[in-house]
Amino acid sequence: MSSWLTDIAGSHRVQLGVTAVLSGVLAASAVIGLQEAKRRYDVHDLKDTIPDLKSPHQVGRVGGDIGE
């Protein structure tokens, strides 16, 4: 069995296939990681725009009266 495994590991086609699979996994991981980082940044940015309910803040009127 050892010689069979050595033959497979030494095969150029097997090495090329393993390299292709690993590069695909690495690329997919990078894309997913960047998307997750962007999502976290966007959520943090959105939460920063929400005013704190415990602090006093001014509430203004939105729009005008009917007929103005």
C-alpha positions as CSV (number, residue, x, y, z in Angstrom):
1,M,0.0,0.0,0.0
2,S,2.9,2.3,0.7
3,S,4.1,2.1,-2.9
4,W,0.6,2.8,-4.2
5,L,0.4,5.9,-2.0
6,T,3.9,7.0,-3.1
7,D,3.0,6.6,-6.7
8,I,-0.2,8.6,-6.3
9,A,1.6,11.4,-4.3
10,G,4.4,11.5,-6.9
11,S,1.9,11.9,-9.9
12,H,2.1,15.2,-11.6
13,R,-1.7,15.1,-12.3
14,V,-2.6,14.4,-8.7
15,Q,-0.4,17.2,-7.5
16,L,-1.9,19.6,-10.1
17,G,-5.4,18.5,-9.0
18,V,-4.7,19.0,-5.3
19,T,-3.2,22.4,-6.1
20,A,-6.3,23.5,-8.1
21,V,-8.6,22.3,-5.3
22,L,-6.6,24.1,-2.6
23,S,-6.4,27.3,-4.6
24,G,-10.1,27.2,-5.1
25,V,-10.7,26.8,-1.4
26,L,-8.3,29.6,-0.6
27,A,-10.0,32.0,-3.1
28,A,-13.5,31.1,-1.8
29,S,-12.4,31.6,1.8
30,A,-10.9,35.0,0.9
31,V,-14.1,36.1,-0.8
32,I,-16.3,34.9,2.0
33,G,-14.0,36.6,4.6
34,L,-14.0,39.9,2.8
35,Q,-17.8,39.8,2.5
36,E,-18.1,39.0,6.2
37,A,-15.8,41.9,7.1
38,K,-17.7,44.3,4.9
39,R,-21.0,43.2,6.5
40,R,-19.6,43.7,10.0
41,Y,-18.3,47.1,9.1
42,D,-21.7,48.1,7.6
43,V,-23.6,46.9,10.6
44,H,-21.2,48.8,12.9
45,D,-21.6,51.9,10.7
46,L,-25.4,51.6,10.8
47,K,-25.5,51.2,14.6
48,D,-23.4,54.3,15.0
49,T,-26.1,56.4,13.2
50,I,-28.8,55.3,15.7
51,P,-29.1,57.8,18.6
52,D,-28.7,56.6,22.1
53,L,-32.2,56.6,23.8
54,K,-30.7,57.4,27.2
55,S,-29.1,60.6,26.1
56,P,-31.3,63.7,25.6
57,H,-31.8,64.5,21.9
58,Q,-33.9,66.9,19.9
59,V,-36.9,65.7,18.0
60,G,-37.8,67.8,15.1
61,R,-40.9,67.9,13.0
62,V,-40.9,66.0,9.8
63,G,-42.8,67.5,7.0
64,G,-45.3,70.3,7.4
65,D,-48.9,70.9,8.2
66,I,-51.5,70.0,5.6
67,G,-52.3,73.1,3.5
68,E,-49.0,74.8,3.9
